[in-house]
Every structure is written in C-alpha cells, then in structure tokens.
Amino acid sequence: MEFFVYHRDRPGSLPLREQLAEAHWSYMDGFAADLIARGPTFHADGETPSGSVHILDLPSPAAARAFALDEPNYRAGVYAADVLVRRWRNTLGRTMWEFTGDRTEGTHYLVLGHGQGAAADLQPADQDRLIAYGPLLAYDGTTWLGTAALLQAADPEQARAVLTADRYSDIEVHSWTFGGRR
C-alpha cells in the first residue's frame, strides 16, 4: 500500500531540525527500499524549511501512522502535531529517482489539492514535468480526498495549474526539493 505523509514544521523549530538531521536521515535509511519520493518543503523565502514529504510503500495504515509518529523530528517536536497521512496511488508508476527531467532546471513544488466527492485529475497531463503524482485516498483505498503532485514548474501559479481549481476546496503550493542524504 502506498502512503503520502506530510509533516509541517512547528514555527521556530529550525535549530532543532538542524540538530536532528543525522537522526532523521538514519531513520529514513531504514525505509530506503520503501520510498517513492521524499524531500523538504520551504517557506516563501526558499531557505527556511516548512515541512517534509515522504511517499512510501508500507504494509498497512498502522505501519504508515507508526512511520509518521516515530520519525525523530516528529518525536522531538520539530513537526506540528497534525500530520497528513493518506493512502496514495502512484499514478506515474515510478520513484523520484527515476524522474528523467533536469533536477537543476526550474523550481520544484509540492501541490496538494484537498477535495471530496467525485475524484478529479486522475490522469495528469504534461507528465514530463511530474516527479510524483497521485490521488490522496482515505485508508479504505477508494474514497478520494484530493491529489498530491511533486513537479517542476516555472513558478507557483504554473505548479497550481496542474490541478483543476474548481474541483478542490483548497490547493496548497509549497516549494520543494529532492530529499535524501547530502
């Protein structure tokens, strides 16, 4: 089962995040075979982390919740208490490491569309700039709750345009970068 996990940073937690970098990476090393995509999101300044995305294949919703809550940054208070954990479907069928685009060209974004009712944007257009893409689902694996995309775009407006605006109650756009050990 594939899961999308998004931890949001608590305000003022950057020093603690920096202190725990090795513990975070070591924890992620234990899930290396399960990861589809990962990486930090950033505030508007493009420098200060605002959260952390992890998309991975785990055996159950309980395993996904355990992954999210046992993460060292979460346990130490870097992340806010509310963690977004959703079933996810890997529409592109690949990992971020298989993205064939230029990782140094343009800017990369996380786009989260929150919705309910009839599913939207299940077949993405312009797949060349998509790094990861898929529906956000309830734990039952069928109830559509939105869409998550990691993509390359010229600006936040172009990134937002990957989703059909009137089909979502809210669309978030965050600067994002490929994660992993530096």
C-alpha atoms as one frame of an Amber mdcrd trajectory, in Angstrom:
protein
   0.000   0.000   0.000   1.323   3.424  -0.893   1.075   6.335   1.517   1.615
  10.081   1.370   2.950  11.596   4.611   3.382  15.342   5.109   4.823  16.719
   8.335   4.580  20.503   8.785   7.314  22.248  10.776   6.443  23.977  14.016
   7.360  27.698  13.954  10.833  28.304  15.349  11.920  24.654  15.133  14.764
  25.097  12.609  17.628  24.804  15.162  16.186  21.540  16.461  15.658  20.290
  12.880  19.304  21.006  12.084  20.432  19.253  15.274  18.421  16.139  14.359
  19.453  15.928  10.690  21.536  12.771  11.101  18.861  11.062  13.213  16.262
  11.907  10.534  18.422  10.592   7.699  19.304   7.432   9.635  15.614   6.804
  10.254  14.888   7.273   6.545  17.741   4.891   5.648  15.660   2.172   7.298
  12.894   2.841   4.756  15.103   3.307   1.673  13.600   0.334  -0.169  10.064
   1.623   0.513  10.483   5.271  -0.525   8.864   6.585  -3.696   9.709  10.249
  -3.041  10.910  12.451  -0.213  12.121  15.934   0.492  11.638  19.159   2.400
   9.214  21.963   1.597  10.143  25.614   2.155   8.577  28.901   3.184   8.331
  31.742   0.657  11.964  32.750   1.338  13.040  29.476  -0.292  15.505  28.856
   2.534  13.556  28.036   5.692  12.045  24.537   5.817   8.272  24.418   6.283
   7.728  20.670   6.232   8.775  17.276   4.965   7.182  14.995   2.356   7.545
  11.215   2.361   5.768   8.957  -0.101   6.339   5.280   0.555   5.048   1.765
   0.226   4.152   0.179   3.568   2.084  -2.869   4.545  -0.799  -1.103   6.324
  -2.298   2.155   7.588  -0.970   1.266  11.053   2.553   0.996   9.626   2.143
   4.389   7.917   0.985   6.024  11.147   3.893   4.407  13.027   6.308   5.697
  10.361   4.942   9.227  10.764   4.841   9.260  14.564   8.172   7.503  15.190
  10.105   9.868  12.913  12.786  11.600  15.080  11.800  15.149  14.087   8.187
  14.431  14.989   9.097  12.825  18.317  11.339  15.777  19.254   8.771  18.447
  18.341  10.200  19.803  15.081   6.925  18.986  13.371   3.451  20.111  14.371
   1.157  17.536  15.936  -1.143  17.346  12.895   0.446  15.061  10.315  -1.215
  14.397   6.976  -1.187  10.635   6.360  -3.192   9.410   3.371  -3.303   6.366
   1.155  -1.878   7.298  -2.201  -1.690   5.754  -5.644   1.488   6.074  -7.694
  -0.119   7.138 -10.962   3.242   7.516 -12.709   4.496   4.125 -11.531   7.984
   5.376 -10.712  10.082   6.860  -7.924  11.574  10.347  -7.799  14.948   8.761
  -8.577  13.522   7.670 -11.931  12.449  11.215 -12.884  14.122  11.890 -16.233
  13.846  15.680 -16.155  16.640  18.043 -15.203  16.706  18.310 -11.403  18.625
  21.592 -11.621  16.266  23.298 -14.089  13.328  25.377 -12.845  11.825  25.153
  -9.406  10.180  22.145  -7.820   6.889  22.192  -5.965   4.556  20.132  -3.845
   0.947  20.762  -4.867  -1.746  19.440  -2.516  -5.360  19.607  -3.609  -7.871
  18.853  -0.846 -11.293  17.692  -2.010 -14.170  15.314  -1.600 -16.813  13.708
  -3.752 -16.073  12.668  -7.307 -12.370  12.219  -7.987 -10.602  14.814 -10.126
  -7.352  14.920 -12.074  -6.747  11.176 -12.060  -4.963  11.255 -15.434  -2.340
  14.008 -15.312  -1.343  15.990 -18.366   2.249  17.031 -19.167   3.854  14.085
 -17.385   7.356  15.207 -18.405   7.499  17.738 -15.575   5.863  15.487 -12.974
   8.135  13.849 -10.421   5.433  12.054  -8.420   1.664  12.233  -8.830  -1.387
  10.520  -7.448  -4.689  10.704  -5.627  -4.918  11.166  -1.873  -7.242   8.484
  -0.552  -8.882   7.505   2.727  -7.487   4.419   4.448 -10.079   2.310   2.592
  -8.044   2.994  -0.570 -11.071   4.085  -2.616 -12.539   7.286  -1.135 -10.919
  10.230  -2.910  -9.727  13.072  -0.646  -7.585  15.029  -3.080  -4.449  14.901
  -5.184  -0.734  15.273  -4.429   1.892  16.193  -7.013   5.608  16.847  -6.944
   6.589  18.691 -10.090   8.906  21.016 -11.903   7.385  24.389 -12.834   8.415
  27.940 -13.670   6.501  29.432 -10.737   3.829  28.631  -8.117   0.981  29.602
 -10.459   2.158  27.165 -13.126   2.513  24.483 -10.447  -1.018  25.144  -9.142
  -2.373  24.799 -12.698  -1.607  21.054 -12.665  -4.905  20.677 -10.748  -8.403
  21.738 -11.794  -9.006  24.577  -9.327 -12.799  24.357  -9.058 -12.658  20.655
  -8.073 -10.851  21.289  -4.765 -11.818  23.041  -1.542  -8.205  24.169  -1.141
  -4.976  23.905  -3.136  -1.645  24.353  -1.384   1.574  25.057  -3.280   4.909
  24.662  -1.484   8.452  24.987  -2.772  10.022  21.520  -2.567  13.351  19.900
  -3.269  14.566  16.339  -3.763  15.409  14.889  -0.358  17.962  12.477   0.917
  21.437  12.498   2.356  23.568  15.404   1.257
